[in-house]
Amino acid sequence: EPEVTQTPSHQVTQMGQEVILRCVPISNHLYFYWYRQILGQKVEFLVSFYNNEISEKSEIFDDQFSVERPDGSNFTLKIRSTKLEDSAMYFCASSDVSGSGNTIYFGEGSWLTVV
Amino acid sequence: AQKVTQAQTEISVVEKEDVTLDCVYETRDTTYYLFWYKQPPSGELVFLIRRNSFDEQNEISGRYSWNFQKSTSSFNFTITASQVVDSAVYFCALSEAGRDDKIIFGKGTRLHILP
């Protein structure tokens, strides 16, 4: 069964460093998402991306975050200057259509630890 | 505003018992979608079910069943004859029609199935 893959599975970084989390969505999917889950808390929406632009973002997704689809297959989340509170599991997700409650498939997550 | 409430933070049952996970939601929309996701200890989010607001039929999939009641804004999930492998955090979630790229998750219920 096709799946969303994410790398790295776990990254430890120093505060202030830039981090790039990578995702390969399911190949025929057109809608891409990042969600975040701080340890022990609920999963929170960060951003959605379609047709090479952000379609919606949450208040969490401030100027230190950016997303990109650099080569038609990867979908990346960049955090420019990490803070301790950015430590969380970051989930990439994708879906093939929107506007119909279509299923969003999540990757296995990238666990980011900022020290 | 959208909101999903999972009042049960943690539940423990003995294997083979039935267990019901409660989910209550709030939305102003008449068209919306409800989801359940499973998060096993390995961390990934596993899609279980999507239900639209116009379909109040209960659904059964093997040992899993879902009871959707619009009158009480509830979408409860029952596991029959629970197994140790069912131990996980279960998230109920909601998205509104036209905003399907933003899923609102509940805080999750951690389910322990004891051997």
Interface residues (C-beta under 8 A of the other chain):
Chain A: Y31 Y33 Y35 Q41 K42 V43 E44 F45 S48 Y50 S55 E56 S58 M89 F91 S95 S98 G99 S100 G101 N102 T103 I104 Y105 F106 G107 E108 G109 W111
Chain B: Y32 Y33 Y37 S42 G43 E44 L45 V46 F47 R50 N52 F91 A93 S95 A97 G98 R99 D100 D101 K102 I103 I104 F105 G106 K107 G108
